[in-house]
Amino acid sequence: MFKAVTRRAALALVVVGMIAGAPAMALAGPKLVIDVNGQAKGTVVIDLDEKAAPNHVARLIKLAESGAYDGVVFHRVISGFMAQTGDVAFGKRGGDTSLAGRGGSDLPDLKAEFSNIPFKTGTVGMARGGDPNSANSQFFIMFDDGPSLNGQYTVVGQVESGMSVVRAIKKGRSAQNGAVTDPDYMVKVRVRR
């Protein structure tokens, strides 16, 4: 009887989470914890999916632990679509960020790790150029579902908490592909295991 009640309760939590738009279950892997400042203020926690994208997740962890993401701006933010950040070469706040979005880290680009995980609200994917194997340090967080991205970009995780902070990130101008003037930024990015 106790097991049946526990299973029903667990199923109810999963269903409630799905209805609320939250991830049904948190991933067991590491988490990327991002303190955001600017128009949006707060903390975003991302569950990283090591099984779906081990090399990309390892890259995010390496860059976060080295401090490379600290002070990097959200350079491309499109209302109803996504917020992009992570250009450690050209996206540091306080400098000239006019080239933000064109750079990466000094590490080599990564081979694509596409999966069947859909791009939904809160999904975190790796940005890349025209070559599927060109992801490096930049990533984006979805504001809404983006089925056109499915199978085209590497999914690295899902927002566990702080989606209201993500939604508040200063939006860019649609006429300039989401380029943001005086963008919000990641104050500190750390890894929690």
N, CA, C and O atoms as a DFTB+ gen file, in Angstrom:
772 C
 N C O
     1  1       0.814      -1.187       0.000
     2  2       0.000       0.000       0.000
     3  2       0.861       1.255       0.000
     4  3       0.558       2.196      -0.733
     5  1       1.921       1.300       0.795
     6  2       2.793       2.465       0.859
     7  2       3.429       2.740      -0.492
     8  3       3.517       3.896      -0.907
     9  1       3.879       1.687      -1.195
    10  2       4.495       1.865      -2.510
    11  2       3.495       2.427      -3.509
    12  3       3.847       3.291      -4.312
    13  1       2.261       1.954      -3.472
    14  2       1.246       2.440      -4.409
    15  2       0.963       3.920      -4.170
    16  3       0.842       4.686      -5.126
    17  1       0.856       4.326      -2.925
    18  2       0.610       5.729      -2.610
    19  2       1.789       6.576      -3.072
    20  3       1.600       7.651      -3.642
    21  1       2.999       6.096      -2.828
    22  2       4.197       6.831      -3.218
    23  2       4.264       6.983      -4.731
    24  3       4.594       8.060      -5.228
    25  1       3.957       5.930      -5.465
    26  2       3.971       6.005      -6.925
    27  2       2.923       6.986      -7.433
    28  3       3.196       7.780      -8.333
    29  1       1.719       6.931      -6.854
    30  2       0.671       7.870      -7.261
    31  2       1.088       9.308      -6.965
    32  3       0.888      10.205      -7.785
    33  1       1.661       9.514      -5.802
    34  2       2.096      10.867      -5.430
    35  2       3.181      11.348      -6.384
    36  3       3.167      12.502      -6.812
    37  1       4.118      10.474      -6.716
    38  2       5.185      10.848      -7.647
    39  2       4.617      11.173      -9.014
    40  3       5.027      12.148      -9.644
    41  1       3.673      10.361      -9.476
    42  2       3.040      10.610     -10.778
    43  2       2.297      11.940     -10.758
    44  3       2.336      12.687     -11.736
    45  1       1.625      12.240      -9.657
    46  2       0.900      13.505      -9.546
    47  2       1.859      14.683      -9.634
    48  3       1.553      15.688     -10.276
    49  1       3.022      14.566      -8.990
    50  2       4.015      15.640      -9.059
    51  2       4.529      15.837     -10.478
    52  3       4.703      16.970     -10.925
    53  1       4.769      14.754     -11.177
    54  2       5.238      14.842     -12.561
    55  2       4.184      15.522     -13.423
    56  3       4.507      16.408     -14.215
    57  1       2.923      15.115     -13.275
    58  2       1.838      15.699     -14.067
    59  2       1.687      17.176     -13.741
    60  3       1.558      17.996     -14.650
    61  1       1.700      17.533     -12.452
    62  2       1.589      18.937     -12.068
    63  2       2.749      19.732     -12.655
    64  3       2.543      20.834     -13.164
    65  1       3.960      19.193     -12.591
    66  2       5.124      19.870     -13.162
    67  2       4.978      20.070     -14.651
    68  3       5.334      21.129     -15.168
    69  1       4.464      19.077     -15.353
    70  2       4.289      19.188     -16.796
    71  2       3.229      20.231     -17.130
    72  3       3.389      21.001     -18.077
    73  1       2.159      20.257     -16.363
    74  2       1.099      21.234     -16.603
    75  2       1.622      22.643     -16.358
    76  3       1.284      23.570     -17.093
    77  1       2.444      22.805     -15.329
    78  2       2.966      24.127     -14.986
    79  2       4.066      24.565     -15.945
    80  3       4.531      25.702     -15.864
    81  1       4.487      23.697     -16.841
    82  2       5.534      24.058     -17.790
    83  2       6.931      23.875     -17.221
    84  3       7.915      24.276     -17.843
    85  1       7.020      23.278     -16.058
    86  2       8.323      23.046     -15.443
    87  2       8.859      21.707     -15.924
    88  3       8.092      20.838     -16.337
    89  1      10.189      21.542     -15.869
    90  2      10.717      20.235     -16.223
    91  2      10.140      19.182     -15.273
    92  3      10.008      19.432     -14.075
    93  1       9.802      18.021     -15.799
    94  2       9.188      16.987     -14.980
    95  2      10.117      16.528     -13.868
    96  3       9.675      16.314     -12.739
    97  1      11.381      16.376     -14.171
    98  2      12.338      15.940     -13.161
    99  2      13.642      16.679     -13.386
   100  3      14.036      16.913     -14.529
   101  1      14.312      17.047     -12.315
   102  2      15.622      17.662     -12.437
   103  2      16.621      16.587     -12.858
   104  3      16.522      15.428     -12.456
   105  1      17.567      16.996     -13.662
   106  2      18.625      16.069     -14.070
   107  2      19.564      15.852     -12.895
   108  3      19.678      16.703     -12.012
   109  1      20.229      14.715     -12.892
   110  2      21.104      14.378     -11.769
   111  2      22.499      14.976     -11.925
   112  3      23.324      14.866     -11.018
   113  1      22.766      15.597     -13.050
   114  2      24.103      16.109     -13.328
   115  2      24.387      17.449     -12.681
   116  3      23.631      17.925     -11.834
   117  1      25.496      18.051     -13.099
   118  2      25.878      19.352     -12.548
   119  2      24.919      20.453     -12.980
   120  3      24.144      20.296     -13.923
   121  1      24.991      21.560     -12.269
   122  2      24.132      22.702     -12.564
   123  2      25.004      23.926     -12.831
   124  3      26.031      24.131     -12.184
   125  1      24.572      24.728     -13.796
   126  2      25.214      26.001     -14.083
   127  2      24.390      27.062     -13.352
   128  3      23.191      27.191     -13.597
   129  1      25.020      27.814     -12.465
   130  2      24.338      28.828     -11.671
   131  2      24.818      30.192     -12.168
   132  3      26.001      30.518     -12.074
   133  1      23.882      30.982     -12.699
   134  2      24.219      32.254     -13.343
   135  2      23.557      33.401     -12.588
   136  3      22.332      33.454     -12.474
   137  1      24.374      34.320     -12.073
   138  2      23.857      35.544     -11.470
   139  2      23.768      36.592     -12.573
   140  3      24.771      36.928     -13.202
   141  1      22.559      37.108     -12.802
   142  2      22.293      38.058     -13.886
   143  2      22.080      39.448     -13.301
   144  3      21.476      39.602     -12.240
   145  1      22.593      40.477     -14.020
   146  2      22.376      41.852     -13.602
   147  2      22.097      42.716     -14.821
   148  3      22.419      42.353     -15.952
   149  1      21.489      43.870     -14.564
   150  2      21.085      44.785     -15.622
   151  2      19.609      45.062     -15.441
   152  3      19.152      45.286     -14.320
   153  1      18.861      45.050     -16.521
   154  2      17.402      45.181     -16.418
   155  2      16.832      43.998     -15.630
   156  3      15.952      44.169     -14.787
   157  1      17.342      42.807     -15.916
   158  2      16.975      41.601     -15.156
   159  2      17.970      41.436     -14.012
   160  3      19.169      41.666     -14.174
   161  1      17.460      41.040     -12.870
   162  2      18.326      40.812     -11.717
   163  2      17.883      39.524     -11.042
   164  3      16.701      39.343     -10.749
   165  1      18.828      38.635     -10.797
   166  2      18.486      37.396     -10.118
   167  2      19.397      36.268     -10.541
   168  3      20.422      36.482     -11.188
   169  1      19.015      35.081     -10.172
   170  2      19.836      33.896     -10.427
   171  2      19.061      32.897     -11.267
   172  3      17.878      32.642     -11.038
   173  1      19.758      32.341     -12.244
   174  2      19.208      31.304     -13.115
   175  2      20.002      30.026     -12.856
   176  3      21.232      30.045     -12.874
   177  1      19.307      28.925     -12.617
   178  2      19.963      27.632     -12.418
   179  2      19.596      26.733     -13.592
   180  3      18.420      26.548     -13.905
   181  1      20.617      26.180     -14.233
   182  2      20.421      25.313     -15.396
   183  2      20.897      23.911     -15.064
   184  3      22.038      23.714     -14.648
   185  1      20.011      22.933     -15.251
   186  2      20.404      21.522     -15.153
   187  2      21.148      21.174     -16.432
   188  3      20.599      21.304     -17.526
   189  1      22.384      20.737     -16.303
   190  2      23.169      20.352     -17.477
   191  2      22.968      18.868     -17.765
   192  3      22.942      18.051     -16.845
   193  1      22.829      18.526     -19.028
   194  2      22.545      17.155     -19.446
   195  2      23.801      16.501     -20.024
   196  3      24.054      16.561     -21.227
   197  1      24.579      15.875     -19.139
   198  2      25.842      15.240     -19.549
   199  2      25.623      14.046     -20.471
   200  3      26.488      13.723     -21.285
   201  1      24.473      13.390     -20.347
   202  2      24.224      12.227     -21.204
   203  2      23.957      12.653     -22.639
   204  3      24.448      12.020     -23.574
   205  1      23.190      13.713     -22.824
   206  2      22.825      14.154     -24.171
   207  2      23.991      14.827     -24.890
   208  3      24.135      14.689     -26.105
   209  1      24.831      15.562     -24.136
   210  2      25.888      16.352     -24.777
   211  2      27.124      16.425     -23.872
   212  3      27.448      17.492     -23.351
   213  1      27.811      15.296     -23.685
   214  2      28.931      15.289     -22.725
   215  2      30.051      16.273     -23.043
   216  3      30.602      16.887     -22.129
   217  1      30.398      16.434     -24.308
   218  2      31.506      17.325     -24.656
   219  2      31.124      18.795     -24.506
   220  3      31.926      19.609     -24.046
   221  1      29.904      19.128     -24.893
   222  2      29.445      20.511     -24.758
   223  2      29.278      20.888     -23.288
   224  3      29.645      21.993     -22.888
   225  1      28.734      19.988     -22.488
   226  2      28.579      20.255     -21.060
   227  2      29.953      20.413     -20.404
   228  3      30.146      21.297     -19.570
   229  1      30.900      19.562     -20.779
   230  2      32.264      19.681     -20.236
   231  2      32.859      21.045     -20.583
   232  3      33.574      21.630     -19.769
   233  1      32.574      21.553     -21.774
   234  2      33.074      22.870     -22.184
   235  2      32.465      23.978     -21.332
   236  3      33.175      24.871     -20.870
   237  1      31.138      23.921     -21.124
   238  2      30.481      24.927     -20.293
   239  2      31.061      24.932     -18.883
   240  3      31.324      25.989     -18.310
   241  1      31.253      23.744     -18.339
   242  2      31.810      23.622     -16.987
   243  2      33.224      24.199     -16.940
   244  3      33.558      24.950     -16.023
   245  1      34.048      23.853     -17.918
   246  2      35.440      24.336     -17.949
   247  2      35.477      25.860     -18.008
   248  3      36.231      26.491     -17.267
   249  1      34.672      26.451     -18.881
   250  2      34.664      27.908     -19.013
   251  2      34.107      28.586     -17.768
   252  3      34.619      29.622     -17.344
   253  1      33.054      28.005     -17.175
   254  2      32.485      28.579     -15.951
   255  2      33.486      28.513     -14.813
   256  3      33.685      29.499     -14.103
   257  1      34.121      27.358     -14.633
   258  2      35.064      27.200     -13.526
   259  2      36.306      28.068     -13.691
   260  3      36.948      28.416     -12.699
   261  1      36.653      28.420     -14.915
   262  2      37.821      29.287     -15.153
   263  2      37.482      30.767     -14.987
   264  3      38.377      31.612     -14.973
   265  1      36.189      31.082     -14.861
   266  2      35.766      32.476     -14.738
   267  2      35.567      33.165     -16.076
   268  3      35.306      34.368     -16.113
   269  1      35.684      32.429     -17.181
   270  2      35.591      33.028     -18.518
   271  2      34.226      33.657     -18.797
   272  3      34.137      34.625     -19.553
   273  1      33.161      33.119     -18.196
   274  2      31.822      33.643     -18.453
   275  2      31.475      34.861     -17.584
   276  3      30.503      35.560     -17.872
   277  1      32.240      35.118     -16.547
   278  2      31.934      36.231     -15.649
   279  2      32.025      37.554     -16.406
   280  3      33.043      37.855     -17.029
   281  1      30.950      38.339     -16.345
   282  2      30.923      39.635     -17.006
   283  2      30.530      39.606     -18.470
   284  3      30.580      40.640     -19.136
   285  1      30.141      38.452     -18.991
   286  2      29.768      38.349     -20.407
   287  2      28.305      38.753     -20.588
   288  3      27.441      38.370     -19.798
   289  1      28.040      39.536     -21.645
   290  2      26.710      40.097     -21.890
   291  2      25.793      39.139     -22.651
   292  3      26.243      38.199     -23.306
   293  1      24.498      39.411     -22.541
   294  2      23.481      38.771     -23.382
   295  2      23.388      39.641     -24.631
   296  3      22.635      40.614     -24.660
   297  1      24.146      39.292     -25.649
   298  2      24.322      40.173     -26.811
   299  2      23.194      40.087     -27.835
   300  3      22.994      41.027     -28.605
   301  1      22.461      38.990     -27.860
   302  2      21.380      38.795     -28.838
   303  2      20.167      38.253     -28.107
   304  3      20.170      37.115     -27.638
   305  1      19.123      39.077     -28.012
   306  2      17.937      38.687     -27.256
   307  2      16.709      39.035     -28.096
   308  3      16.441      40.205     -28.371
   309  1      15.974      38.008     -28.495
   310  2      14.830      38.182     -29.386
   311  2      13.551      37.801     -28.638
   312  3      13.377      36.657     -28.219
   313  1      12.672      38.773     -28.483
   314  2      11.406      38.556     -27.782
   315  2      10.647      37.374     -28.393
   316  3      10.525      37.271     -29.614
   317  1      10.142      36.489     -27.539
   318  2       9.385      35.334     -28.004
   319  2      10.242      34.212     -28.546
   320  3       9.719      33.190     -28.990
   321  1      11.579      34.391     -28.516
   322  2      12.465      33.361     -29.071
   323  2      13.523      32.939     -28.058
   324  3      13.376      31.899     -27.417
   325  1      14.598      33.733     -27.899
   326  2      15.663      33.299     -27.006
   327  2      16.582      34.450     -26.603
   328  3      16.549      35.535     -27.183
   329  1      17.416      34.170     -25.572
   330  2      18.467      35.079     -25.113
   331  2      19.802      34.367     -25.289
   332  3      19.988      33.258     -24.787
   333  1      20.735      35.003     -26.002
   334  2      22.028      34.385     -26.310
   335  2      23.156      35.128     -25.597
   336  3      23.142      36.355     -25.495
   337  1      24.126      34.368     -25.111
   338  2      25.273      34.896     -24.378
   339  2      26.465      33.959     -24.570
   340  3      26.395      33.010     -25.351
   341  1      27.548      34.227     -23.861
   342  2      28.661      33.289     -23.836
   343  2      29.833      33.600     -24.748
   344  3      30.751      32.788     -24.857
   345  1      29.830      34.767     -25.416
   346  2      30.966      35.119     -26.266
   347  2      32.077      35.650     -25.372
   348  3      32.115      36.840     -25.057
   349  1      32.980      34.766     -24.967
   350  2      34.037      35.144     -24.029
   351  2      35.134      35.968     -24.694
   352  3      35.932      36.595     -23.997
   353  1      35.191      35.983     -26.020
   354  2      36.199      36.776     -26.735
   355  2      35.775      38.228     -26.885
   356  3      36.570      39.133     -26.632
   357  1      34.524      38.463     -27.297
   358  2      34.080      39.823     -27.623
   359  2      32.906      40.316     -26.786
   360  3      32.405      41.416     -27.020
   361  1      32.462      39.529     -25.824
   362  2      31.245      39.891     -25.101
   363  2      31.418      40.349     -23.676
   364  3      30.449      40.356     -22.916
   365  1      32.615      40.732     -23.286
   366  2      32.828      41.165     -21.898
   367  2      32.280      42.566     -21.661
   368  3      32.592      43.498     -22.401
   369  1      31.481      42.702     -20.647
   370  2      30.904      43.997     -20.263
   371  2      32.029      44.975     -19.925
   372  3      33.052      44.600     -19.351
   373  1      31.813      46.231     -20.296
   374  2      32.809      47.256     -19.998
   375  2      33.780      47.498     -21.146
   376  3      34.526      48.477     -21.140
   377  1      33.768      46.602     -22.131
   378  2      34.617      46.772     -23.299
   379  2      33.767      47.031     -24.532
   380  3      32.568      47.292     -24.430
   381  1      34.386      46.959     -25.674
   382  2      33.665      47.129     -26.934
   383  2      32.984      45.803     -27.267
   384  3      33.647      44.829     -27.624
   385  1      31.674      45.772     -27.151
   386  2      30.928      44.533     -27.418
   387  2      30.287      44.535     -28.802
   388  3      29.391      43.735     -29.072
   389  1      30.739      45.427     -29.675
   390  2      30.142      45.508     -31.015
   391  2      30.359      44.232     -31.825
   392  3      29.604      43.965     -32.761
   393  1      31.373      43.441     -31.486
   394  2      31.619      42.183     -32.197
   395  2      31.045      40.970     -31.454
   396  3      31.218      39.832     -31.889
   397  1      30.371      41.217     -30.348
   398  2      29.806      40.107     -29.569
   399  2      28.902      39.262     -30.454
   400  3      28.058      39.780     -31.185
   401  1      29.094      37.967     -30.372
   402  2      28.350      37.025     -31.203
   403  2      29.218      36.426     -32.290
   404  3      28.835      35.446     -32.928
   405  1      30.377      37.007     -32.500
   406  2      31.282      36.509     -33.546
   407  2      32.449      35.710     -32.995
   408  3      33.236      35.144     -33.753
   409  1      32.560      35.665     -31.675
   410  2      33.714      35.005     -31.073
   411  2      33.352      33.792     -30.258
   412  3      32.198      33.369     -30.190
   413  1      34.377      33.249     -29.645
   414  2      34.232      32.080     -28.783
   415  2      35.384      32.079     -27.810
   416  3      35.894      33.139     -27.448
   417  1      35.796      30.920     -27.388
   418  2      36.943      30.796     -26.497
   419  2      38.172      30.463     -27.332
   420  3      38.089      30.352     -28.555
   421  1      39.307      30.304     -26.669
   422  2      40.521      29.893     -27.382
   423  2      40.609      28.368     -27.518
   424  3      41.617      27.837     -27.983
   425  1      39.548      27.675     -27.109
   426  2      39.476      26.216     -27.242
   427  2      38.910      25.867     -28.618
   428  3      38.220      26.689     -29.221
   429  1      39.188      24.671     -29.123
   430  2      38.677      24.305     -30.452
   431  2      37.154      24.154     -30.469
   432  3      36.534      23.856     -29.448
   433  1      36.571      24.364     -31.644
   434  2      35.132      24.157     -31.813
   435  2      34.787      22.702     -31.525
   436  3      35.643      21.820     -31.588
   437  1      33.519      22.471     -31.209
   438  2      33.046      21.142     -30.819
   439  2      32.245      20.472     -31.930
   440  3      31.527      21.130     -32.683
   441  1      32.383      19.156     -32.017
   442  2      31.565      18.374     -32.946
   443  2      30.137      18.329     -32.396
   444  3      29.935      18.141     -31.196
   445  1      29.161      18.499     -33.268
   446  2      27.745      18.512     -32.869
   447  2      27.371      17.261     -32.076
   448  3      27.842      16.162     -32.369
   449  1      26.530      17.443     -31.084
   450  2      25.958      16.343     -30.296
   451  2      24.438      16.515     -30.323
   452  3      23.802      16.717     -29.288
   453  1      23.873      16.430     -31.526
   454  2      22.434      16.602     -31.684
   455  2      21.701      15.431     -31.031
   456  3      22.206      14.309     -30.983
   457  1      20.512      15.717     -30.535
   458  2      19.697      14.690     -29.874
   459  2      18.240      14.881     -30.287
   460  3      17.909      15.774     -31.066
   461  1      17.385      14.026     -29.749
   462  2      15.953      14.174     -30.036
   463  2      15.242      14.983     -28.961
   464  3      14.012      14.992     -28.908
   465  1      16.001      15.664     -28.100
   466  2      15.407      16.512     -27.063
   467  2      14.863      17.767     -27.746
   468  3      15.606      18.459     -28.442
   469  1      13.574      18.068     -27.555
   470  2      12.989      19.234     -28.241
   471  2      13.367      20.553     -27.578
   472  3      13.635      20.609     -26.378
   473  1      13.382      21.602     -28.375
   474  2      13.601      22.946     -27.862
   475  2      12.261      23.484     -27.370
   476  3      11.360      23.777     -28.156
   477  1      12.157      23.604     -26.048
   478  2      10.943      24.098     -25.402
   479  2      11.312      25.284     -24.521
   480  3      12.487      25.635     -24.410
   481  1      10.331      25.892     -23.904
   482  2      10.597      26.984     -22.976
   483  2      11.617      26.538     -21.937
   484  3      11.435      25.512     -21.282
   485  1      12.695      27.314     -21.784
   486  2      13.727      27.006     -20.803
   487  2      14.825      26.083     -21.278
   488  3      15.794      25.862     -20.552
   489  1      14.702      25.531     -22.486
   490  2      15.776      24.679     -23.017
   491  2      17.006      25.532     -23.292
   492  3      16.900      26.670     -23.751
   493  1      18.172      24.967     -23.006
   494  2      19.436      25.666     -23.247
   495  2      20.169      24.935     -24.362
   496  3      20.397      23.728     -24.283
   497  1      20.534      25.675     -25.397
   498  2      21.233      25.097     -26.540
   499  2      22.528      25.830     -26.807
   500  3      22.738      26.950     -26.343
   501  1      23.397      25.174     -27.568
   502  2      24.667      25.791     -27.954
   503  2      24.494      26.536     -29.265
   504  3      23.950      25.999     -30.230
   505  1      24.963      27.782     -29.294
   506  2      24.947      28.566     -30.526
   507  2      26.087      28.070     -31.427
   508  3      27.100      27.555     -30.954
   509  1      25.888      28.243     -32.725
   510  2      26.909      27.828     -33.685
   511  2      26.762      28.649     -34.950
   512  3      25.779      29.370     -35.123
   513  1      27.745      28.538     -35.836
   514  2      27.669      29.174     -37.147
   515  2      26.990      28.232     -38.125
   516  3      26.251      27.333     -37.723
   517  1      27.242      28.441     -39.412
   518  2      26.644      27.607     -40.449
   519  2      27.093      26.162     -40.400
   520  3      26.349      25.269     -40.805
   521  1      28.297      25.915     -39.911
   522  2      28.829      24.554     -39.786
   523  2      28.261      23.926     -38.517
   524  3      28.431      24.492     -37.437
   525  1      27.594      22.778     -38.608
   526  2      27.038      22.140     -37.401
   527  2      28.086      21.853     -36.324
   528  3      27.756      21.709     -35.146
   529  1      29.349      21.773     -36.739
   530  2      30.434      21.466     -35.803
   531  2      31.206      22.723     -35.399
   532  3      32.425      22.678     -35.236
   533  1      30.502      23.837     -35.237
   534  2      31.184      25.101     -34.919
   535  2      30.804      25.698     -33.567
   536  3      31.158      26.843     -33.289
   537  1      30.093      24.955     -32.718
   538  2      29.780      25.466     -31.377
   539  2      31.073      25.568     -30.579
   540  3      31.976      24.744     -30.729
   541  1      31.152      26.592     -29.725
   542  2      32.370      26.788     -28.950
   543  2      32.053      27.193     -27.513
   544  3      32.200      26.381     -26.599
   545  1      31.622      28.428     -27.299
   546  2      31.346      28.899     -25.935
   547  2      29.973      29.532     -25.787
   548  3      29.455      29.627     -24.674
   549  1      29.375      29.966     -26.888
   550  2      28.098      30.669     -26.807
   551  2      26.926      29.695     -26.628
   552  3      26.910      28.590     -27.171
   553  1      25.954      30.156     -25.845
   554  2      24.753      29.353     -25.636
   555  2      23.542      30.263     -25.574
   556  3      23.673      31.480     -25.441
   557  1      22.364      29.667     -25.670
   558  2      21.130      30.434     -25.643
   559  2      20.080      29.727     -24.807
   560  3      20.099      28.506     -24.648
   561  1      19.148      30.539     -24.267
   562  2      18.058      30.028     -23.438
   563  2      16.751      30.402     -24.121
   564  3      16.523      31.566     -24.451
   565  1      15.896      29.409     -24.331
   566  2      14.633      29.626     -25.033
   567  2      13.589      30.315     -24.152
   568  3      13.372      29.920     -23.006
   569  1      12.940      31.362     -24.709
   570  2      11.794      31.999     -24.053
   571  2      10.537      31.162     -24.269
   572  3       9.685      31.069     -23.385
   573  1      10.426      30.556     -25.443
   574  2       9.252      29.779     -25.831
   575  2       9.700      28.540     -26.602
   576  3      10.895      28.350     -26.832
   577  1       8.755      27.705     -27.000
   578  2       9.076      26.520     -27.796
   579  2       9.657      26.949     -29.146
   580  3       9.231      27.946     -29.728
   581  1      10.628      26.186     -29.630
   582  2      11.255      26.485     -30.917
   583  2      11.455      25.217     -31.720
   584  3      12.593      24.786     -31.905
   585  1      10.375      24.602     -32.208
   586  2      10.492      23.321     -32.906
   587  2      11.382      23.361     -34.145
   588  3      11.909      22.326     -34.552
   589  1      11.558      24.530     -34.751
   590  2      12.418      24.610     -35.943
   591  2      13.882      24.359     -35.605
   592  3      14.687      24.113     -36.504
   593  1      14.241      24.417     -34.323
   594  2      15.631      24.175     -33.900
   595  2      15.893      22.704     -33.597
   596  3      17.046      22.285     -33.497
   597  1      14.829      21.920     -33.449
   598  2      14.983      20.514     -33.059
   599  2      15.901      19.766     -34.010
   600  3      15.716      19.792     -35.227
   601  1      16.902      19.094     -33.428
   602  2      17.835      18.305     -34.213
   603  2      18.846      19.126     -34.993
   604  3      19.643      18.566     -35.746
   605  1      18.830      20.451     -34.828
   606  2      19.736      21.336     -35.568
   607  2      20.804      21.969     -34.674
   608  3      21.830      22.447     -35.157
   609  1      20.548      21.965     -33.377
   610  2      21.463      22.558     -32.401
   611  2      21.601      21.595     -31.228
   612  3      20.684      20.826     -30.937
   613  1      22.742      21.640     -30.561
   614  2      22.992      20.761     -29.424
   615  2      22.291      21.289     -28.179
   616  3      22.489      22.439     -27.786
   617  1      21.474      20.444     -27.563
   618  2      20.815      20.774     -26.297
   619  2      21.757      20.395     -25.163
   620  3      22.249      19.268     -25.101
   621  1      22.007      21.362     -24.254
   622  2      22.919      21.106     -23.143
   623  2      22.224      21.083     -21.793
   624  3      22.827      20.684     -20.797
   625  1      20.961      21.506     -21.741
   626  2      20.284      21.489     -20.457
   627  2      18.946      22.173     -20.480
   628  3      18.393      22.477     -21.537
   629  1      18.429      22.412     -19.272
   630  2      17.095      22.984     -19.086
   631  2      17.121      23.878     -17.856
   632  3      17.731      23.528     -16.845
   633  1      16.466      25.025     -17.935
   634  2      16.371      25.908     -16.775
   635  2      15.583      25.198     -15.681
   636  3      14.454      24.760     -15.899
   637  1      16.188      25.090     -14.509
   638  2      15.529      24.488     -13.348
   639  2      14.801      25.555     -12.546
   640  3      13.684      25.338     -12.077
   641  1      15.438      26.707     -12.392
   642  2      14.803      27.821     -11.675
   643  2      15.338      29.137     -12.234
   644  3      16.436      29.195     -12.786
   645  1      14.539      30.188     -12.077
   646  2      14.947      31.501     -12.547
   647  2      14.437      31.861     -13.924
   648  3      14.964      32.774     -14.561
   649  1      13.406      31.151     -14.401
   650  2      12.872      31.473     -15.730
   651  2      12.296      32.888     -15.762
   652  3      12.294      33.529     -16.813
   653  1      11.811      33.379     -14.629
   654  2      11.315      34.759     -14.600
   655  2      12.451      35.751     -14.815
   656  3      12.241      36.819     -15.391
   657  1      13.638      35.411     -14.362
   658  2      14.817      36.253     -14.597
   659  2      15.161      36.231     -16.082
   660  3      15.431      37.275     -16.676
   661  1      15.149      35.045     -16.679
   662  2      15.433      34.922     -18.113
   663  2      14.456      35.777     -18.909
   664  3      14.867      36.510     -19.809
   665  1      13.170      35.692     -18.588
   666  2      12.151      36.445     -19.334
   667  2      12.328      37.956     -19.208
   668  3      11.893      38.709     -20.080
   669  1      12.971      38.403     -18.114
   670  2      13.165      39.837     -17.879
   671  2      14.415      40.395     -18.551
   672  3      14.617      41.609     -18.549
   673  1      15.262      39.537     -19.127
   674  2      16.493      40.011     -19.770
   675  2      16.142      41.019     -20.859
   676  3      15.209      40.815     -21.636
   677  1      16.901      42.102     -20.902
   678  2      16.643      43.187     -21.844
   679  2      16.659      42.672     -23.282
   680  3      17.606      42.016     -23.715
   681  1      15.587      42.987     -24.010
   682  2      15.435      42.515     -25.396
   683  2      16.181      43.441     -26.362
   684  3      16.378      44.628     -26.104
   685  1      16.579      42.850     -27.471
   686  2      17.240      43.606     -28.516
   687  2      16.262      44.103     -29.553
   688  3      15.059      43.861     -29.458
   689  1      16.784      44.798     -30.543
   690  2      15.955      45.354     -31.618
   691  2      15.755      44.309     -32.700
   692  3      16.722      43.747     -33.213
   693  1      14.519      44.051     -33.043
   694  2      14.227      43.029     -34.057
   695  2      14.819      43.407     -35.409
   696  3      15.212      42.528     -36.175
   697  1      14.888      44.698     -35.712
   698  2      15.461      45.135     -36.995
   699  2      16.952      44.837     -37.085
   700  3      17.523      44.848     -38.176
   701  1      17.584      44.571     -35.943
   702  2      19.011      44.260     -35.920
   703  2      19.261      42.857     -35.370
   704  3      20.259      42.621     -34.689
   705  1      18.354      41.932     -35.666
   706  2      18.490      40.528     -35.282
   707  2      18.726      40.336     -33.782
   708  3      19.477      39.454     -33.366
   709  1      18.075      41.170     -32.988
   710  2      18.143      41.005     -31.541
   711  2      19.329      41.648     -30.865
   712  3      19.526      41.446     -29.667
   713  1      20.143      42.428     -31.596
   714  2      21.291      43.104     -30.981
   715  2      20.789      44.030     -29.880
   716  3      19.806      44.749     -30.059
   717  1      21.480      44.004     -28.733
   718  2      21.028      44.728     -27.549
   719  2      21.963      45.908     -27.259
   720  3      23.184      45.755     -27.246
   721  1      21.378      47.078     -27.027
   722  2      22.129      48.241     -26.569
   723  2      22.159      48.208     -25.050
   724  3      21.122      48.005     -24.419
   725  1      23.326      48.402     -24.453
   726  2      23.500      48.343     -23.001
   727  2      22.888      47.053     -22.444
   728  3      21.944      47.098     -21.654
   729  1      23.434      45.903     -22.861
   730  2      22.829      44.612     -22.521
   731  2      22.997      44.190     -21.068
   732  3      23.916      44.630     -20.376
   733  1      22.092      43.331     -20.625
   734  2      22.232      42.660     -19.337
   735  2      23.423      41.709     -19.438
   736  3      23.894      41.408     -20.535
   737  1      23.905      41.239     -18.292
   738  2      25.117      40.417     -18.316
   739  2      25.130      39.386     -17.187
   740  3      24.372      39.468     -16.220
   741  1      26.020      38.419     -17.353
   742  2      26.229      37.381     -16.350
   743  2      27.320      37.896     -15.399
   744  3      28.491      37.958     -15.775
   745  1      26.944      38.257     -14.192
   746  2      27.905      38.764     -13.212
   747  2      28.885      37.663     -12.850
   748  3      30.101      37.844     -12.897
   749  1      28.333      36.531     -12.492
   750  2      29.146      35.384     -12.037
   751  2      28.458      34.104     -12.510
   752  3      27.240      33.962     -12.410
   753  1      29.267      33.175     -13.029
   754  2      28.744      31.871     -13.450
   755  2      29.566      30.814     -12.721
   756  3      30.795      30.800     -12.795
   757  1      28.869      29.939     -12.023
   758  2      29.571      28.893     -11.279
   759  2      28.896      27.545     -11.505
   760  3      27.793      27.464     -12.045
   761  1      29.572      26.515     -11.087
   762  2      29.072      25.148     -11.277
   763  2      28.769      24.565      -9.903
   764  3      29.578      24.654      -8.980
   765  1      27.588      23.968      -9.788
   766  2      27.197      23.286      -8.560
   767  2      27.030      21.807      -8.888
   768  3      26.313      21.457      -9.825
   769  1      27.669      20.962      -8.145
   770  2      27.595      19.520      -8.383
   771  2      26.784      18.831      -7.321
   772  3      26.618      17.612      -7.364
